[in-house]
Amino acid sequence: MVAGCGLGVSDYKDAVLDGLSSLNLNKPEEALESFNRAISIDPTHPDGYLGRANTLNTLGRYQESLKDYDRVIEIDPTLANAYVNRAIAYSHLKEYEKAIADYEKGLELDPEIDDSPGFLERIFSNTPNTDKGIRKHLEFLKQQVQETERKS
């Protein structure tokens, strides 16, 4: 039951909603607990894994988030959000070629995913020249790969 609204919601959805709420309230540890609960209730659904992976990204635990993004994509390979968020983790880990591939796949699956400035501003806030959307960050990463190849 969602507090105050009188609507019945499954335990799984309740756990996911709790996790999203905690994450939005900047309570990532509580969010992790809720997403872990969702996964324990239904490990065959992608939302719990996606929420946990996004929370791990928020906490800067990029390497840990990759396993959950991989699981989301295994469950539903059409979720553009999973590819884009995994690309963010790869980008922070300086695995630029993997990040590029995931950004491109995310944009292929959902060309409009680049139209969420609040989401993108939060994600790219600590990287220079990347606060202008996925396509701009994709350009930046491709330049990084080219510069690395030139130095080799």
Buried (B, 14 or more C-beta within 10 A) or exposed (E): EEEEEEEEEEEBBBBBBBBBBBBEEEBBEBBBBBBBBBBEBBEEBBBBBBBBBBBBBBBEBBEBBBEBBBBBBEBEEEBBBBBBBBBBBBBBBEBBEBBBBBBBBBBEBBEEBBEBEEBBEEBBEEEEEBBBBBEBBBBBBBEBEEEEEEEE
